[in-house]
Amino acid sequence: MVRRKSMPQYLFVLSTQYRSELVRLNLEEVNPHLRGGRVENHLGKKKPVPLTEIRTSISPSSVVWLNMTSTLANYTTEAGCNIKGQSAQYSCVVIYYVDRAVCPIQLCGDILCRQGRMLGSPPPVCPIRLCGITGYDGRVNDVVYCHPSLRADHQTAVVFFGGDVQDFPENMESHRDNKNYLKWNLENTAVLLHSYFSDSHVVVVRPSRMEFKTFSCYDNFVPCNNCGAPDHTPTHSALQHLERMLQGISQRLRTMPVTELTQTPVSQGEESREEGEILPQDPEDTVELWWREGLNLDKAHLVLLGFSKGCVVLNQFIYEFHYLKTLTPDDETMMRLVSRIQDMYWLDGGHAGGKNTWITSRSLLETLTRLGIGIHIHVTPYQVQDERRPWIRKEEKAFGDLLRRLGAPVNRTLHFENQVASLYTHFEVLTVFKQ
């Protein structure tokens, strides 16, 4: 009689801040000691507690909320889970304690994603990398996409334009300096945004050019120099490119094989398993693709977000709103696109140019006000209290003040006011702007 090898026990940790992030901890490797809802670290202190001696009020297949400290970050780091300390920022987590591995798990960038379901919960969303999306007049952008996990009455597309440094994880990891900000790579950012807009289609746009592998240049939306500083024009067909790009994304997703959407968490066409390995098919795969039915992102409601350098794209859109309204009012196609824009978020905007970080032209802002778009301004001392770039503070104040006087729906928040300005707090605005 052959004795079957026992399956290892696992903790599945699903954070509340990054709801789509799933960390698998093998108890045989980590041996956490659970007692009264607390996680206690035994690593490096004494001999790890054997599995049979783990004392816990958590029974197999139950769900428990635990207060979070940096302890779990120690576990994940020593267990080789490769999440690079992100857990230290979580305020609380949900622990799934199970006595066996209930589904295969694959590594998706810095995020552990699984196929199938666990304990009846919806599966975490893995970002899909769509390369070479063709837009207006042959312009091409790569994007990272996350589908909605909740149904909504209407389709909404959340389109994000990131800042300098932000790129695909492998590009950031290979860069001497940018690897320090790896957690803010485009794929992680897509998952983070999905946690805020879980009933929306999330599209993270990669710049068409990363000068010196660092400076984000959105040439397809606004003319830029080699540092990505914009040269705004009345029209650069940025809105047309946005519309065509959304059409291209929709078409690509509608025609992708089911296996690529459900079993390839990293990118379309990228090999995510060893040759000859066959991953199990989930009978619910087709059910979980409900979000693909009637997918037309160019007809969806739109939420536009710019972070740091990415705000130059939102500023160019303001120029083009005015161009459409005053010079080409008969362009019904573009006006329909503009009418679907619900909100615009400026997240700590800034660039290397000496002006036009924020739009201050009264005529342009009058046009923006008449559109009734919700304006959200989130800033940190890194930009608006930088004495070396005083124009940013002056322009941001003029932008917000003038919009308020014109009657635009504006809200403005200064984050980390009492903290030392740094690139880290600059990036952290991405984690707090929806709180």
Secondary structure, 3 states (H helix, E strand, C coil): CCCCCCCCCEEEEEECCCCCCEEEEEHHHHCCEEECCEEECCCCCCCCCCHHHCCCCCCCCEEEEEECCCHHHHHHHHCCCCCCCHHHHCCEEEEEEECCCCCCEEEECCEEEECCCECCECCCCCCEEEEEEECHHHCEEEEEEECCCCCCCCCEEEEEECCCCCCCHHHHHCCCCHHHHHHHCHHHHHHHHHHHCCCCEEEEECCCEEECCCEEECCCCCCECCCCCECCCCCCCHHHHHHHHHHHHHHHHHHCCHHHHHHCCCECCCCCCCCCCCCCCCCCCCHHHHHHCCCCHHHCEEEEEEEHHHHHHHHHHHHHHHHHHHCCCCCHHHHHHHHCEEEEEEECCCCCCCCCCCCCCHHHHHHHHHCCCEEEEEECHHHHCCCCCHHHHHHHHHHHHHHHHHCCCEEEEECCCCCCCCHHHHHHHHHHCCC
